[in-house]
Amino acid sequence: MKTAVISGGSGGLGRALASQLETQGWYCVSLDVNIAGLEETAHRWPIAVDLTDSPALTKAAQQIIAKRPSIDMVIYNAGVSQIVPFAEADAQSHRRVFEINYFSAVELARHFLLPLRQSKGTHLAISSVAGFAPLHGRTAYAASKHALQGFFASLRGEEAPFGVRCHVAAPSFIATNIGNADRKEDGILRPGAAQDGIDYMAPDAAAAIILHGVEKHRDFIPVGRVARLASWLMRLSPAQYERAMLRSIRKKASAQGHIPSVD
């Protein structure tokens, strides 16, 4: 039985990915700071861990490697969002976004680098439209996702000689925490909590697209209509994309009084 390790395993997308992998015969290890509602089964092992706590993450990784016969996929799904203009954000919150969205993924990859080489397995990073395109009002979030995408795109070439694949999935709007933003004073909130998106996808639908892209060995997997259009437009004309984004921002700000966001 193949094993997948999923960070952010308690979130909507994390649960959907685990559920679909389990139906395909995988064993899933779900990592999250809060695993309430996740029960251990014959195919799932929830582990409560703060991914930004280096000793705790090291201990969890060692436990997983010791218990499972192989590690065949690591899905880097944990993350937070932040909606706040850069002029109003402090350095501490900016670093916090990076600690969760980028550095915890890098450390997780470091722990499972050799096990994935042994299994000729897969790194799967869950990025965002903000990972390849600029995003107004989301400087820290967009920067962290750009960093995540750059890291795994570069790691792809290093690990290819070992038979390891690196995929990057870039969802647009996934309805995972609508109405449950739990927004902090520094603008940090749970992913998928923004209520001003368009073309929201259900987590199950997004997970199916992501796993199909992995099955088809696609290095980059845009998820959803917005992600596909943004990816196409960024390749065609980055300046045109920025103009379109700013027009949308002005229109929504005028009508609704807030800044649109992507999760």
N, C-alpha and C positions, 0 to 999 in steps of 0.2 A: 504494500500500500504506500503510495507516494505521500509525502508530507509537504504542506504549504504553511508557512509562517506569515501571519497577517497582522501588521501593526494597525492600530485604530480599529481593531476587530469588533468593538462594541457598537460602532456607528452603523448607520443604515447601509452604506456601501460595503463596509467590511463584513457585515452579516450576510449581505446578498452574495458577495463573492464566495464566502465560506459555504453557504448553502448550496450554491451551484457546483462548487468543486466537490462537495460531499456526495452529491447525486452522481458525480462521475467517478466515485470511488476513492477520493482523496481523504486524507486525515488532515485536519486543520488545527493549527495552534493560533489562538486569537489573543493578541497582546493589547491591553488597554489599561489606562489608569483606573478606570471603573468598569468592572465586568458584571455589574448587576444585570440580571436577566439572562446571562449566558451560563448554561449548565454544561458540565462535562458529560460527554457521551462517548460511545464507542468510536466516533469519528471526529470528536472535537475536544480540545483541551484549552480552556480559558485560563490565562495567566494575568493577574493584576500586577502591573509594573508601570512606573513613571519612566518613560523612555528618555527623559532628560536627566535622570539619575544614573550616572555612568556605572557605579558599582551594582546597582539593582539590575540594570540592563545586562551587565556582564554575567551576573548570577543566573538570570532567566535564560540567556542564550546557552550557557553551559548546561543547564538542566535539560533544555530541549535537545541539544546535540547528544547528550548522554542517553536520553530516553528513546529517541527515534532512530531507526536503522539508517535513514537517509533524510537529507533536507533537499527537496527537489524544486521548491519555489519559495521566494521571499517577496511578499507584496508590501510595499512601502506606502501605506494608506493613511497613516496618522497625520493629522494636521489641524491647524486653526486658521481662521480668517481674521482680517482686521479691516475695519472701515473707518478711516480717519485721515484727513489731509496731513501731509508730511509736516506742515507748519504747526500742527497741533499735537503731533506725536513726540514722545520723548525717546531717548536712546534705549532705555531699559525695555520698553515695549517692543521696539524694533528688534532688539536682540532676542527677546522672548519668542517672537514669531519665527526667527531663524533657528532657535534651539529646537523647537518642536518640528517645524516643517522641513528643515534641511539637516542640521547636525545630528538629530536622532536617527535619521535615515542613513546617514553616512556611517555612524557607529554600528548600526544594525548590519549594514553591508559588510563592515569590517569583521564582525563576529562570524558571519556566515559565508565569508568569501571561500574558504577552503572546503567546507562541506558542499557548497554548490559546485565547486570544481570537481569534487569526487563524484557527484551525481550527474555532472554535465547538465546542471539545472538552469533556473531562470531567475533573474532579477526583474521585478515588475514595479515600476515607480508610478504612483498616481499623482500626476501633475495637475494642470488646469489650463484653460485658455490663457490665464495670466502667466503661464510658464513660457509662452512664446510670443506674447503680444503685450504692449503697454496697457495699463489699466488705471484710469483716473480714480483717485481716492483710495488706492490700495498699494501704495509704494512698497511697504514692507512685505506684504503678501506676494505681490508680483515679483519682487526681487528674490524672495525665498524660493518661489516656484521656478523662476529662471535658473537659479543656482542648482536646484534639484535636477532639472532637465539637463543642464549642462554637465553635471557630474555623471549621470547615468549614460548619457550619449557618449561621453569620453571613456567611461568604464567599459562600454561595449567593445571597443577596439582592443582593450587590454585583456579582456576575458575571452574573446573569441577563440584564441589559440587553445584554450582549455575546454572548448565545447560548450561554454556558458553563453546564454543569450541575455540581452538587456533590452527590455521594452519600456517605453514611456507612453502612458495613457493620459490624454488631456480632456477631461470632461468639461462641459460648460455648466449648465444649471441642473443640479440633482436635488430633488426635494427630499432631504433627509432630516432636517430639523426645523421645518417651517413652523413658525409660531412658538418656537422654543429657543430663541436666540441666546438667552443668558449672556447678554452683552456686557462686557466690563467697561469701567470708566475709560480705559485706554483704547477702546474700540475693538478689542479682541473678542471674537465670538466663535461659536461652534460652526464648522463648515456646513453649508447647505441651509443656513438659518435665515439668510437674507430673503426678504419678502418682495423684492422689486425686480426679480428676474423675469425672463421670458422663456417659453418653451421648456418648462421644467420636465425632467425625466424621472421616472420611478427608479429607485436603486436597482431593482431586479433587471430592468431594461438596460441600464448602464453596465451592470456587471456582465450581462450576456454579450454586449458589444465588446467589452474589454477582453473577456476570455476567448471570444471568437478571434479577435485580433492576435492574441498570443498563439492560438492554435494555428493561425495562418502565417506565423513568423513575421508579423509586421513590426518594424522597429518603433514606429510612431503611430499611435491609435487615437485619432480625434473621436470624441464621444458626444454625439448630439449634433443637431442641425447648426446651432450657433458655433460650436467648435469647428465643424467642417467648413463653414463659410469663413470664419475668422482665419483659419489656417490657409485657405485658398487665397483670401484677400491679402494676407501678410506676405505670401510668396509673390503675388502679383504686384502689389503696391503698398508698402508699409505706410507711406504718407496718406494714401487714400483711406486705409484702415483707421488711422488716427483722426482724420477729419470726420469719418462716419461716427466714430466713438464720441467725439466732442459734440456733434450734432445731436446724438441720442441723449447725451448728458444734459445739454441745455433744454431739450424738449421735456425730459422727465423731471428735471429740477423745477421747471416752470409749472408743470402740471401737478406734481406731487410734493415738491418741497424737500426732496432728498436725493442723494447720489445713487445711481444704479450700480449694481455690483454683480460679480460672477463668482460662483463657487464650483 
